[in-house]
Amino acid sequence: MNRRMIALLGGVAAMAGTVAFAGTAEAAPTPCSAEAKACVQRSSNTAWLTDGAGNVTYGGVPITVGLPKYPTPLGKFHVQYKDIDHYSKQFNGPMPYSVFFTTTGVAFHQGSLKVKSHGCVHLSHDAAVTFYNSLHPGDVVEVVS
């Protein structure tokens, strides 16, 4: 083999090793406790899904949370119920793929990522579908600052 071919093959091998290494990197942990199946960080407008043992299964995804006048509450909650086609009579608007996690009507749902809510967590369509399909009544949801 000539020197150029050896150099080319060596470069390909090095690149393949780098790609394989990059694929084995672990996702960064969430700022929530390990038991949380869903984690919301208000300060970074980010949410994650986990396996309930602290391992990220989806996200972080961009979100918007409540207005200062209607903040998304901090704390540990449990999924109450889900409604794929919820309509808010109180705020006169659709809330597709709703996953309610407080007893006061706060939910994850599809909504604008540019407009803050009345306390709910807005997700993109794809993220809302994933959260809806992944979370179940009783699952722990944590909201941190």
N, C-alpha and C positions, 0 to 999 in steps of 0.2 A: 504494500500500500504506500502511496505517496504521502508526503507530510500534510498536504492540504486536506486529504481525505481523513487522515488520523485526527487532525485538528477539528474538522467538521463533526466527526463521530463523537469526539470527546465533548464538544459543545452540546450536542444533542443529548448525550448521556447526562451531563450536568443539568441541563434544563429539565429533563425528565425527573431527575431527583428532586429538583426544586418544586416542580408541580406536585409530585407525590407528597412532599413534606407539607406544602401549603394546604393540601386537602385534608391533612390530619389535624389541623389546628382546631382547638376547642372553642366554642362560643363563650364570650364573656358572661359571667354570672349576672343575674339581675340584682337590683338593690333590695329585693324583697326576701322574706324568709323562704326556706327550702320547701315548705308545705304549700306555698301559693301556687295554684294552677294558672292564675293570671296575675300579672304584676303591672301596675301603672306607676310611672314616675312623672308627677306633674311638672317638675322643674325642667325636665328635658323633653316633655311632650312625647314620651315613648311608652310603648306597652309590649309585653312579652307573654307567651304561653310557655309553660313548663310541664314536666312530667310529674310534678308534685314532690319531687325529691331534689329540686334545685337545678335540674338540667334543662336548658332552653330547648324547646321543640319548635318554636316559631318566633320570629322577631329578633330584635326590637323593630317595631313598626311605628311610623309617625301617627300621632293622635292630636286631637284638641280636647281640652277639658273645659270645665265651667268658668264662666265669667267671674270676676272678683265678687260681684254681688250674689252669685249663685255657684260657689266653689264646689268642685267635685270633692266629696268628703274624704278625709284621710282615715286610714284604719284597715282593719281586717274584717272582711265580709264573707258571706256565702251566697253562691248563685241561688236565687229564689225561684225563678222560672224563666222560660224563653218564649218569645213570640216572633215568628218569622215575618209577620206582616202587621206589626203594631202601628196604631195611629194614636197620637197624643191628642186627646180632647183638650187638655189643659193648655197646650202650646200650639194647637191646631196645625199639626204637621205629622208627616210619616216618619216612622222610626224602624226602617227595615232591619231585619236580623238582630232584634233586640235580645240581649241577655241581661236581665235585671239582677242586680247584686245587692241592693239595699231594700229595706222595707218602705222607703220613701220614694221609690220610682226611678232611682238612678240606674242607668244601664249602659252597656257597650252597645253601639248600633252604628249602622252606616250613616255618615253625615259629613258635612263640610270640614275639610282640614284647614280651612282658612277662617272659619267663624267659630267662636267659642260658644259653648252650650249653656243650658240652664242647670248644669251639674253632671250631665251625661258625658260619656267618653265617646267622641266621634272617631270612627275608623273609615278607611277607604272601603270600597265595595269588597275587594278581595279579602282584606283583613277581617271585615265584618263577617263574611261567610265563614272564614276559618275559625274565628272566635265562636261563632254560633254553633258550628259543627263540633268543636273541640270541648266546649264547656257544658257541664251538666249540673242540675240542681244539687246543692250541697258542696260543690267545688269551692275552694278557698280563693278569694280575690283580695289582693292587698293593694292599697293605694298609699304611696309614700310621697313626701314632698320633693 
